[in-house]
C-alpha cells in the first residue's frame, strides 16, 4: 500500500512536469495519467498554492467533530458500566435517562462504541440462529393475571451446602416477587406462597412445570400445592413436559440470576440468600427491561386487588353433582365400592356428574380429574396444558 501511494505521488509530479513543457494539452495529460480534468486542475491548484508537499494525500478525517460525545458524559457511561457490569448499551442509556431525563443522550450504538474503546466490552461470538418458521401468537398478559413459580437449578455453596432457590415472578411485568432458599417440597413452598398472597394479593393463575411440588402424575396433574391454589381461586397452569420455552420469560430471569449471584457461589447459604435479596431489589428497581421500554419492573407492577381469604373454603358443586370426600387412602366410596382417585386429594371434596354414556366425570372445583366407568374403575385425565398466554379449556361438568 505504501509503494502504491509513493507511485501515485511521483505520477502527480511527473504529470505537472509534462504540463510545464507545453507539449501536452490538459485533455491529453488526463487521458495519459488516467485522471479526470477536474482532478488535474485540483492538483495544479495545490501546486500553485505554494504548499511544500502539494503532491501528498490529505487526511479525509473531518477537521471538527461537532457530534463528539462530551468527555464528562463518556466518564458517566464508563462509570455506569463499571457499576452495572451486566448492563448493555440500551440499559445504560435507559439508566442515564432515569437519572437525567433532560440530558441529551447518544444512541445506544454510540454508547457501545464508547464501552468498546474503554475496554469494557468483551467480544461475543454470535451463534447462527435457525430460521424461524413461525409460532402461535398469544394475547398480552395483564399485571397479576399469571405468576410464574419454579426452582432454579440447585447448586452448592462453598461450604458444601445444597441450595434450591425458589423464584416467583409476575409474568406480565417481570416483577420478581421472591427468591427464597427452600427445599423442594410442599411443606416449605406453601408458606412462601402464603406470605406472598398475604402481602401482594392473589394472581388469577400460577404457571409452573409439571414436577413436584407444583404438579404430579396423578389425576389432573394436581399436587397438594395446586389443589390448595384451586381452593383459593388461583388456576394452575402447566407447561409441556421438557419444554422450558413455555415459561421462557421466567427462564431468562433465571439466567440473569445465575450470572449475577452464583458465579462463584457464596461461602454459606445465609450469604447466598443475601445475594438473592440484593439481586431482587436490583432486578425490580434498577435494571431497565427492554420489553418494558427500558423501564424497571417496579415502575410497572402493582399489587393484586384480590385479597387472600381469611379462611380457605371447600369448593362448591351444583345440584348436578354428587359430592364425596376423599379418604386418607385417596379413595372414595362409590356405589358400594372403594374407588381410588388420588392421594393428593386426601381430605378434599370432589364432585361427580353423570355423563351421557353412563360414566361419571370426577371434578375438583372446576377441574375435571377423570371418569369412573360402569365397572367402577377410575381413568384419570392428564393436566390441561397450553402455551404461555393461551386459555386452557377445563371441563365444567
N, C-alpha and C positions, 0 to 999 in steps of 0.2 A: 504493500500500500504506500509506504514512504517513497519507493522508487518511482511509482506512477505519479505521485504528486510532484516529485522533482522534475520528471519529464514534462509535465504539464506546465510548470513554471518556465522551463527552458524554451518550450514552444511559444509561450507568450512573448518572451524576449525576442526570439527569432522572428516571430510574426511582425512585431512592431519594427524590428530592424529591416525586414524586407519592405515594409511600407515606406520607410525613410528613403529607400533607394529610388523611389518613384517609378520602379519598373512594373509594379503591380497595382491594379485597381483594388478598391475595398471588396468588391464582389469576388474578384479572383482570389484574394487572400482568404476570404471567408470560406470559399469552396475548398481551397488548398489545405487549410488547417481544420476544416470541419466544424466551424462555429457560425453562428448567425451574425448578420451585420450589426445587430444591436449589441451582441457580446463584444464584437471588435471595437465599437465605439466606446463601450464601457471601459475596456482595458486602456484604450488610448487616452480617455479622460483621466483615469487614475494615474497614468504616467505623467500627463501634463500637470497634475496637481503638485508634483514635486515630491510625492511620498517616496521614501527611500526604498521600501520593499513593496512597490506597487504591484508587482507580479505575484505576490504570495496570496494564498487563500485567506479569507477572513472568517472569523467565527460566526456561525449562524445563530448563536445564542442571543436572546433579546438583551438590550442594554439595561433595561429596567424590568422588575418583576412586581407589577402593582398588585397581583393577586397572591403574593407570597404570604404564607401564614405567619402572623405575628409571633415573635420569639417567646413572649410570655404565654401565649396560648399553646405553643408547642410544648413548653415546660409543663403546663397543666395536663395536656394529653398524656405525656410520658409519665407524669406522677400518678394519674388515674390508672394507667396500665399497671404500674408497679403496685398500686393499692389493690386493684382487682385484676390479678393476672389472668383470670379466665374470661374477661370481657374482651370481645372483639370490637372492631371499629364502630359497628352500628350501636352496640350497647354503650360504648364510651361516648359517642355523640349524644345518645339519649340521656346519659348521666350528666353531661355538660349542660344540656338543655334544662334538666331538672334543677341544677344548681344556679344557672344563669339564663333564665328564659329570654332575656333581651339581647344576649350575646350573639353576634353573627358567627355562625359555625361553618367550618369547611365541610365538604362532602365526606361521606364515610370512606370513599376510596382515597381521599387525601389523607385522612387520619391513618389509614392503613399504610400509606407511603411513609408517613412520619414515624410510625412504630417500626417499620422495616429499617429505615435509616438509623434509628436508635438501637437496633439490635434487640428489640423487644418482641419480635415475632419469629417463630421458628417455621421454616417451610414445611408444609404438609403435603404428602403425596396423595393426590386425589385418585380414588378408585373410579373406574368407568362404571356408570350406573346402567343397569339393563333398561331396555325400552319399556316404558310404562304402557301397558295395553288397556288401561282404563280401570276404574274402580267405581263401586257404588257411591253415589253422593248421599250424605247424611244431613239431616236438618241440624241447624245450630243448637247448641245446648244453652239453657238458661242457668244463671247462678243458682247453685244448690239443687238443680234438677238431678244431678248424679255426682256422687262422690266415688272416688276410687280408693280401694284398700288393697295392700299387698305387702309381702315381706320381701325386702331387698335381699339378695343372696347373702347368706351368712358368711362370717369370717372370724378370725381370732385376733384379739388384741395381743400386744407384745408379751403380756404375762400368760398367754395361752388360753384365756377365757373365750368361750364362744359367744358371739354377738349376733342376734337376729333382729334387725331394725324393722319395726312395723311402720309403714308410711300410709298417710291418708291425705288425699288432695281433693279439691273441688275441680271437676273435670272442665267446666267452662272457663273459670278464671285462673286455673293452675295454682290457686292458693294452697299452700302446704299447711294443712291443719295440724299434722303431728308427725314427728319422727321419734319413736319410742322403742327402747330395747326391751323386748318381752319375749317370752317363749311362744312357740308356735302352737298354742292350744287355746281352747275356748275359755278356760278359766282366767287367762291373762289378757286375751284380746277383748273380751266383753267389757271389763271395767274401763279400758281405754276409750271404747266407743261410748260408754255411758257418760264419761266425763265430757267428751266432745259434744254429745247430744244435749247435755245439760247446759253447756257453755254457749253453744252456737246453734241449737235447734236441730231439727230433723231434715235430712235431704229427702227427696222423693224416691231416689233409688241409690243403691250401692253396688258398684261394679267390682268384681274380683275374678280370680281364676277359679278353677273347679276343685282345687285341693283343699284339704283341711287347714284351718278350721272353718273356712268360708263355705265350702261345698263338700259333697260326699258322693259316693257311688250308690247311695240309697234312693228311695222314692223321690222323684222330682229334683234329685241332686241336692236336697236340703241337708243342712247340718244344724246343730243346736243354735249356732250363731244366726244363720239365715232364717230359722224358724222364729227366733226372737225378733229379728228385723221385720218379718211379715206381721207379727203381732203389733209392732209399733207403726205399721203402715208404710214401711220402707221396703221397696221392691228389690229383691236380689237380682242383679244382672250378672250373667256369667259369659266370659269369653269362650271361644272354641278351644278345645284341648290342644296344647302345643302351638298356640297362635298368640304369642305375646304382642303382636302388632295390633290385636283387637283392643289393647289397652296402651296404645303407643305413647300417648302424652305422659302417662304415669311412668312408663319405662324410660322415656327420655329424661325425666326428672331424676330417676334412679342413676342414670349415667353421670349426670352433673353431681349428684350427691356423692357418688363413689370417688370421682376425680378430686373433689374438694375436701373430703373428710376422712378418707380411708387409705390414701396413698402417701405415706405409710399409715398403718393404723395407730391408734393411741396406745399408751402404755397400759391403761386399765379400762374396764368397761365404764367406770364413772367418768374418766376423762373423755372417752369416746362419746358419751351422752352429752357432755358439754359442747363438744364439736357439733353434734347434731342440732342442739338447741341454737347455737350461733348461726349455723347454716340456715335453719328455718327462718330466722329473722332476716338474714341477708337475702334469701331467695324471695321472701314476700315483700320486703320493704326497700331493698336497694337494687336488686338485679332487674333491669328492664327486660321485658319479654317481647320478642319480635311479633308473635301472633296477637299481642295486645297493643300494637302500635308503640312498642318500646316503652310500655308502662309497667311498673311493678304490679304484681297481683294484688297487693294490699290496696291499691287505688281503685280496683275494680270489684273486689269481693265484698260481700256484706253477709251478716248472719242470717240464718233462715228464720222465717216468721212462723214456722211450725214447731211449737214448744214440745219438749219431752214431757209425756204424760206422767202424772204423779203415780199412777198405777197402770200396769200393763194388763189389759183385759184379754180373755179368750176371744177368738174370732166368732163372729155371728153368722148363723146359717138360716136361710129362709125355710118356709114350710115344705119345700120340695125335698129337703134333706132329712135323712135320719142321722142322728148325732151319736157318736161313740167316743169315749175317752180311751186313749191308747194306754195299755198296761205297761208296767215297768219292763216286761219282756219284749215290748214292741208289737204286741198282738192286740186285736180287738175281738170281742165276742160277736159273731155274726151268724145269724140263723142256726144257732146251736153249735157252731164250730169256732175254733180259735184260728184267726187269720192273721198272719204276720204282715205288718205294714212297714215298720222300721224302728230301730232302737232310738234314733234321733228324735222321734216323735213321742217318746215315753212321757206320759202325763199330760199330753196335749189332746185337744178336742178336734176330731175330724168329722166331716160331713159326707154322707153317701147319698147320691142321687141316681135314680134308676134311669138307664139309657133305653132307647127304643129296642135294642136287640136283647134285652133281658139282663145285660151286665150292669153293674153299679160302678159309677165313677166316684173314686175316693178323692176328696179335696181337703187341703188345709188352707183356711181363709179362702182366697180366690184361686189358689194354685192347685191345679189338678195333679194328683200324685200317681194315679194308675187306675186300673179297673179290677173288680172282682168278678170272675166269670161264674156261670151257674154251678160249676164244680167247687165253688168257694176257694179258688186259687187267685191270689193277688198278682197281677202283672204290672210292675212299676213303669212309670214314664221316665225318660231321661230329662234332665233340666232343659227348659227352653233356652236357646242360645241365639244371639244375634250380634251383628256387627255393632260397634260403638255408635250410639245415636239412633239406632233403629228401634222401632217399637216391637216388643215381644207380645204376641197374642197369647193370652192364657185362657184356659177353659173356664167358663163361668157357669158350669152346671149347677 
